[in-house]
Amino acid sequence: MNTALSRLDRIENLFPDILRRWARPMQLIDEAELPADIRVDVTENDKEYLVTAEIPGAKKEDVRVSVDGSYVSISAEIKKDEEKKQGRSIVRETYHGSVSRGFSLASEVDDKNAVARLEDGVLSLTLPKR
């Protein structure tokens, strides 16, 4: 049934999409740069586990790693603040959020000798086995 009301419903449903598409070019912060999750790769050898975790946008002071036996927990606060000036107009976008990830390893870790390094948004952990 093709009534005037059903045509009106279709038109109303178009407007949110049009407005979203129109507003997208004004976004300064690329949502792809903001992690929704911490991606982790774990490898091991006879002596240790090697963990790499992608945390784009995280600063060293905002990353927390804890080890409890064989359980590893990684969390980070992500803060982004970008401003763009065009003539008399200023567009400013701010993002504050947190991400976390926890996982268990096959054997316990010697947390006293663990080493962590954050470089270019990639956290590298060397976790010696007990």
C-alpha positions in Angstrom: 0.0 0.0 0.0 1.6 3.3 -1.1 -0.2 6.0 0.8 0.9 9.6 1.4 1.8 8.6 5.0 4.1 5.8 4.0 5.9 8.2 1.5 6.2 10.7 4.3 7.7 8.0 6.6 10.3 7.2 4.0 11.2 10.9 3.7 11.6 11.3 7.4 13.8 8.3 7.6 16.1 9.9 5.0 16.9 13.0 7.1 19.0 11.4 9.9 21.2 9.8 7.2 21.5 13.0 5.3 22.4 14.9 8.5 25.0 12.3 9.6 26.6 12.4 6.1 26.7 16.2 6.2 28.2 16.4 9.7 31.0 13.8 9.0 33.3 16.1 7.1 33.4 18.4 10.2 34.8 15.6 12.4 38.3 16.3 13.4 39.0 13.1 15.4 39.0 10.1 13.2 37.0 7.3 14.9 39.3 4.8 13.5 42.1 6.3 15.6 40.1 5.6 18.8 40.3 2.1 20.1 37.1 0.3 20.9 39.2 -2.6 22.1 42.8 -3.5 22.9 44.1 -5.8 20.3 46.7 -8.3 21.7 49.2 -10.7 20.3 50.8 -13.2 22.6 53.8 -15.4 21.7 55.9 -17.5 24.0 59.2 -19.3 24.2 60.7 -21.5 26.9 61.5 -18.6 29.2 58.9 -15.9 28.7 55.7 -14.6 27.1 56.0 -11.7 24.7 52.8 -9.6 24.5 52.1 -6.7 22.1 49.0 -4.6 22.6 47.7 -1.9 20.3 46.5 1.1 22.2 46.5 4.1 19.8 46.3 7.5 21.4 47.4 6.3 24.9 50.1 8.0 26.8 52.6 6.2 29.0 51.2 7.7 32.2 47.6 6.7 31.3 48.4 2.9 30.8 48.1 0.4 33.6 49.3 -3.2 33.5 48.8 -5.7 36.3 49.9 -9.3 36.6 48.4 -11.7 39.2 49.8 -15.2 38.8 48.9 -16.1 35.2 46.3 -13.3 34.7 47.3 -10.2 32.8 45.2 -7.0 32.8 45.8 -4.0 30.6 43.8 -0.8 30.8 44.3 2.8 29.5 42.6 6.1 29.5 42.4 7.7 26.1 42.2 11.5 25.8 42.1 13.4 22.5 41.6 17.1 22.0 41.7 18.6 18.6 41.0 22.1 17.4 40.8 23.5 13.9 40.6 27.2 13.1 39.2 28.4 9.7 38.9 32.1 9.6 36.7 33.2 12.4 35.3 29.7 13.0 36.7 27.2 15.5 35.8 23.6 15.5 36.9 21.7 18.6 36.4 18.0 19.3 37.2 16.3 22.6 37.2 12.6 23.4 37.8 10.9 26.8 37.3 7.2 27.2 38.9 4.0 28.6 39.7 0.6 27.3 40.7 -2.6 29.0 41.6 -6.1 28.3 42.4 -9.1 30.5 43.5 -12.6 29.7 45.0 -15.7 31.3 48.3 -17.3 30.3 49.1 -21.0 30.5 51.7 -20.6 33.3 52.3 -18.0 36.0 54.4 -14.9 35.4 57.3 -13.6 37.4 55.8 -10.1 37.8 59.0 -8.7 39.6 61.0 -9.1 36.4 58.4 -8.1 33.9 59.3 -5.3 31.5 56.8 -3.0 29.7 57.5 -0.4 27.0 55.0 1.9 25.1 56.1 3.2 21.8 53.9 4.7 19.0 50.7 3.3 20.6 52.0 -0.2 20.9 52.6 -1.7 24.3 55.2 -4.4 24.5 55.4 -6.7 27.5 58.1 -9.2 28.3 56.7 -11.5 31.0 59.2 -14.1 32.3 57.7 -17.5 33.3 58.0 -18.8 36.8 
